[in-house]
Amino acid sequence: MRLRRRRLGRCGGLLVAVGAILLNAGCESTDKTDDWFEGGEMQPASSDTLQLTARILAAKGKTQQAGFVLDRMLDEYPDQIGTYAEGASVLLVEGRVSDAEDLLDRGLEVLPGNPVLLNDRGMVRLLSGNLPGATADFNAALTADPVDADYVANAALGAALEGDEARAVRLWSRVLSKQDVDRNLAIARAARVRFASGS
């Protein structure tokens, strides 16, 4: 899936900070004069903080806890792309492909035409063997944002898997070297059989 992932440095310290924000826990100094942190009142967790927390929990295999965070995101930030994209990613880690597609459907009801969600749903549909649906989503994401390399490459993949190699080559050539285009085309040809047989 196309998720903009950031490198995490000092994960341990970050988890402590995120945990403190989520639980509204903190150390309160009785002597405010030597309080080295003067950030004021603790603020509610932002959608980015919750998304990062869910990602870390899922990466550690704590998908149930990540699910609780994602439920909170759905309640508090239903209009954020990450609520649905990150949620679908966690569901895929659990092997819940159909639920991931349902969540992305829900996201597209809230954010119609969003290219990130369209592209992600295309990937989920590809995983479930729904090539026509995947290709339609990839093409819609590309139409919404025709310069994003991920959308170009995924639209090319959809075309190649459907047998439209000329279009696939045109699209892949925009973002890949000739060698990579040839390699991708060979892989798509081999995979095409599985989609044709419905497996």
VOROGU-615908 format. One record per residue (C-alpha): x, y, z; residue number from 1; residue in three letters. Coordinates in steps of 0.25 Angstrom, whole numbers. Example, Ala and Ser with C-alpha at 12.3 -4.5 7.8 and 13.67 -1.06 7.14 Angstrom:
2
c1;c2;c3;resi;resn
49;-18;31;1;ALA .
55;-4;29;2;SER .
END
This chain:
199
c1;c2;c3;resi;resn
0;0;0;1;MET .
4;14;-2;2;ARG .
6;20;11;3;LEU .
16;31;14;4;ARG .
25;25;24;5;ARG .
35;33;32;6;ARG .
48;27;38;7;ARG .
46;26;53;8;LEU .
58;29;61;9;GLY .
59;26;76;10;ARG .
47;18;76;11;CYS .
47;16;91;12;GLY .
47;30;95;13;GLY .
36;33;85;14;LEU .
27;22;90;15;LEU .
29;27;104;16;VAL .
25;41;99;17;ALA .
13;36;91;18;VAL .
8;27;103;19;GLY .
9;40;112;20;ALA .
0;48;102;21;ILE .
-10;36;100;22;LEU .
-12;33;114;23;LEU .
-11;48;118;24;ASN .
-1;44;128;25;ALA .
11;53;132;26;GLY .
19;57;144;27;CYS .
15;70;150;28;GLU .
25;77;157;29;SER .
22;84;170;30;THR .
32;94;168;31;ASP .
28;102;155;32;LYS .
41;110;156;33;THR .
50;99;152;34;ASP .
40;92;142;35;ASP .
49;91;130;36;TRP .
38;88;121;37;PHE .
29;100;119;38;GLU .
20;95;108;39;GLY .
7;97;116;40;GLY .
-5;88;117;41;GLU .
-4;75;111;42;MET .
-12;75;98;43;GLN .
-21;64;92;44;PRO .
-14;54;83;45;ALA .
-14;59;69;46;SER .
-18;50;57;47;SER .
-3;49;53;48;ASP .
1;44;67;49;THR .
-10;34;68;50;LEU .
-6;29;54;51;GLN .
8;27;58;52;LEU .
4;20;70;53;THR .
-5;10;62;54;ALA .
7;8;53;55;ARG .
17;5;64;56;ILE .
7;-4;71;57;LEU .
4;-12;58;58;ALA .
19;-13;55;59;ALA .
21;-19;68;60;LYS .
10;-29;66;61;GLY .
1;-23;75;62;LYS .
-11;-22;65;63;THR .
-22;-22;76;64;GLN .
-16;-10;83;65;GLN .
-14;-3;69;66;ALA .
-29;-6;66;67;GLY .
-33;1;79;68;PHE .
-25;13;74;69;VAL .
-31;12;60;70;LEU .
-45;12;66;71;ASP .
-41;25;74;72;ARG .
-37;31;61;73;MET .
-50;27;54;74;LEU .
-57;34;65;75;ASP .
-49;46;67;76;GLU .
-43;48;52;77;TYR .
-53;42;42;78;PRO .
-49;52;32;79;ASP .
-34;49;32;80;GLN .
-28;40;21;81;ILE .
-18;33;31;82;GLY .
-30;28;39;83;THR .
-34;19;27;84;TYR .
-21;17;21;85;ALA .
-14;13;34;86;GLU .
-26;5;38;87;GLY .
-26;-3;25;88;ALA .
-11;-6;27;89;SER .
-13;-12;41;90;VAL .
-25;-20;36;91;LEU .
-16;-26;25;92;LEU .
-5;-29;35;93;VAL .
-16;-38;42;94;GLU .
-20;-44;29;95;GLY .
-34;-37;28;96;ARG .
-34;-33;14;97;VAL .
-49;-32;12;98;SER .
-50;-23;25;99;ASP .
-38;-14;19;100;ALA .
-46;-12;7;101;GLU .
-59;-9;15;102;ASP .
-51;2;23;103;LEU .
-45;8;10;104;LEU .
-59;8;4;105;ASP .
-64;16;17;106;ARG .
-52;25;15;107;GLY .
-56;28;1;108;LEU .
-70;31;5;109;GLU .
-64;42;14;110;VAL .
-53;46;5;111;LEU .
-59;43;-9;112;PRO .
-48;43;-20;113;GLY .
-36;43;-11;114;ASN .
-25;37;-18;115;PRO .
-17;31;-6;116;VAL .
-30;23;-2;117;LEU .
-33;19;-17;118;LEU .
-19;14;-19;119;ASN .
-19;7;-5;120;ASP .
-33;0;-9;121;ARG .
-27;-4;-22;122;GLY .
-16;-11;-15;123;MET .
-25;-18;-6;124;VAL .
-34;-22;-18;125;ARG .
-22;-27;-25;126;LEU .
-19;-36;-12;127;LEU .
-33;-41;-13;128;SER .
-32;-45;-27;129;GLY .
-42;-34;-32;130;ASN .
-33;-29;-44;131;LEU .
-44;-21;-51;132;PRO .
-47;-13;-38;133;GLY .
-32;-11;-35;134;ALA .
-30;-6;-49;135;THR .
-42;4;-48;136;ALA .
-36;9;-34;137;ASP .
-22;10;-40;138;PHE .
-27;18;-52;139;ASN .
-36;27;-43;140;ALA .
-24;30;-34;141;ALA .
-15;33;-46;142;LEU .
-26;43;-52;143;THR .
-27;50;-38;144;ALA .
-12;51;-37;145;ASP .
-5;49;-51;146;PRO .
9;52;-46;147;VAL .
10;43;-34;148;ASP .
20;32;-37;149;ALA .
13;21;-29;150;ASP .
0;24;-36;151;TYR .
6;23;-50;152;VAL .
13;10;-46;153;ALA .
1;4;-41;154;ASN .
-8;8;-53;155;ALA .
3;2;-61;156;ALA .
2;-11;-53;157;LEU .
-13;-12;-55;158;GLY .
-11;-10;-70;159;ALA .
0;-21;-71;160;ALA .
-8;-31;-63;161;LEU .
-20;-28;-72;162;GLU .
-12;-30;-84;163;GLY .
-11;-16;-89;164;ASP .
4;-16;-90;165;GLU .
6;-4;-99;166;ALA .
-1;5;-88;167;ARG .
7;-2;-77;168;ALA .
20;1;-84;169;VAL .
16;15;-87;170;ARG .
13;17;-72;171;LEU .
24;10;-66;172;TRP .
34;17;-76;173;SER .
30;30;-69;174;ARG .
36;25;-55;175;VAL .
45;13;-58;176;LEU .
57;10;-66;177;SER .
56;1;-79;178;LYS .
62;-11;-71;179;GLN .
52;-9;-60;180;ASP .
40;-8;-70;181;VAL .
44;-21;-76;182;ASP .
46;-28;-63;183;ARG .
32;-23;-58;184;ASN .
26;-27;-71;185;LEU .
31;-41;-70;186;ALA .
26;-42;-56;187;ILE .
12;-37;-60;188;ALA .
12;-47;-71;189;ARG .
15;-58;-61;190;ALA .
4;-53;-51;191;ALA .
-6;-51;-62;192;ARG .
-9;-66;-62;193;VAL .
-13;-66;-47;194;ARG .
-23;-54;-50;195;PHE .
-29;-61;-62;196;ALA .
-31;-74;-55;197;SER .
-38;-66;-43;198;GLY .
-28;-72;-33;199;SER .
END
